[in-house]
């Protein structure tokens, strides 16, 4: 399957803010956005006036890159959300937050979504005691996600849990660090999804134009 293999720090700089794609580096002084807070390229420091269409395009691109999805995958979530009851933007974010690779990040079992995706693809993760190797697997409320026992000695998993000690755990995730496990409680409250800030209404307006 196609995937982005370029420098992820360039994506953060292009979108004008931290997307937290590099784990602990994003919280340090080495962060590229902190050191060079302008878009990459020779014209990055120029002045540009953004159009209404450009604003919505950039918001769509930012949200897509935060969750590490290709355009076809991301639009698929919008299509599903648009067919469901409720506010399309919030429903789409709930679907994205319910992905297995995202839950690995939110619980602290991985430092980035890409790392969580790798753990899932390499058969290190169990959902309700059964092996699941599909990163986009939709975790349901009450499902228990855990790292299988043979894989708990992987160094970066413990390092991720240690690094997450000082950061708050989302209210919709119940973490059992001793057993390398987490329980998904349900759809996250919209007010807690503020870091990085996502203007989902712009994404909806972009696709519904």
N, C-alpha and C positions, 0 to 999 in steps of 0.2 A: 504494500500500500504506500502511496506517496506521502511524504512528510517533509517538514521544513528541517534542514540540517545546517542552516547558516548560523551566524552569531546572534543569539537571542537578545543581547544587550542593545543591538541596533534596533530591534523591534520596540524596546522600551523608549529609546530616544526618539524614534519616529513618531510614537504616539504621545510624546510629551510628558511622560510620567512613568513611575515604577509599575511594572506589571508583575513583579515578583516571580520571574522565570528562572532566577539563578540561586534560589535558596538563601543561605546565610549571607552571601555576597551583597544581596540587595539591602541588607540591614547594616552594612559596614560603609566606611568611607571610600571603599574601592568601587562602589556602585558607579557605573558609567553615567547614569542620569545625574548624579550629584556632581561628578567631575566635569561633564560636558552636557549641560542642560539645553541642548539644541539638537535638531534633527541631523542624522549623519549625511555625509556627502559634502562636496565643495560648496554647495549653495545652502547648506544647512543653517547658516547664520544670517541669511537674507530675511527680508521682511515680506510676509505674504498675507494677503487678505483672504480669509476663508469664506467661501460661499455657503449658503444654507445647505446645498447638496453636499459640499465638502465636509461640513460639520457632521452630518449624518453618516457619511461614508467612513470618516475617521472613527466615529463611535462604534460603528459595526465592526471595523477592523480591530479596534482595541479589544472589544469584548471577545471576538473570535480568537484573538491571540492569547488572551488571558487563559482561556480554557483549552488552548492548544488544538483547535479543530481546523480542518480544511473548509473551504467555502461550501461545498456540497453538504457536508455534515452539519455545519452550523445552520444553513438555511433549512435543513430538515427539521431541526429543533423548533425553528420559528413556525414552520408549516404545521407541526403537531400542536404547538401552543395556540396558534390562531384558531384551530378547530375545537379547542377546549373552552369550557366556561371560565369566566373570570378575566382579569386584565392580562392581555397577551404577553406583555413584557415581563411581568412578575412570574407568570406561569413558565415562560421560557427559562428564566433564571433558576426556578425551582427544578426544572428538568435537568439543567446543566449541573446544578449542585448535587443532584442525585446520582451522578455518574460515579462508578467505582473508583476510577483514578482520582477524581476530585476528593472523594471521601478519604482516600489514603493521605492526601495533603492536609485536609481539615483536621484529621485526627492526630497528625504529627508522626504517622508511620512513614511518611516520605517528606522530603524537604521541598519538592516541587511536584507539579502534576506529571511532568515528564518522567521523573523518578518513580512516581506511583504507577504510571503506565508500564514502565519497564518491569517492575515487580509483578504486576498482574500478568503481563504477557509471558513472563518466565516461570509461571506456575508457582509463585511463592505465596499466593493469597487464597484464603478460603472464605466463602460466604455461607453462613449457617452450616459449617462443617464440610462443605463440598467445594472442590477446586473450581475456580472460575478464572479463565484467562482472557476475558474480553473487557478491555478498559472502559468501554461505553456501557457496560452492564448497568441497568437501572436498579439501584438498591432501593428496597421498599422499607417503609417505617417498621422498625422492630428487627430488621435484619442485623445479624452479627457478622462483622468483617474482622478477620484476624490473619496474622502471618503464620503460616504453618510452622510446626515445631522445629523441623529440620532446617528451616531458613532463618531462624531467629538469631543465629550467630553472625549473620551478615553485618559487617561493621557499620555501614552507613544507616542502617535502620535504627540501631541504638543511638547513633549520633544525631539522627533526626529527632528522636524522642527527647534527647537531652537538650537540643537546641530549642525545642518548642516549650521547654519548661517555663520560660519567662513570658510567654505569650498566652493570651486568653484562649481557651478552647471554646468554639462556637456552642451555643446553647442547644443546637439540634444534633450534637454529637456527644455521646457518652463514651469516654475513653478509659480503658483498663490497661495502663502502661505495663503493669507487671506481667500480663498475659499477652501483650502485643495485640490487643483487640480493641474494637470500637463498635458501638451500636448506633445505628442511624435512627434518630427519633422521629424525623418527619421533615416536611418542607420548612426551610429556614425563614424566619421573619425578615421581611424586606429591609427593615431598618438596620439589621446587622450586616448586610452586604454592602459596606461602604468603603472597603479597603482592598483594592483600589476602587474609587467611585465609578460606577457604571450608570450611564443614563440610558436605560433600556428603552425608553419611549422613542429616542432617536433611532434606535435599531428597528423598532416596529415601523416608524415612519419611512425609513429607508426601504424596507422590503414591501411596504404597502403603497408605495408611490405609483 
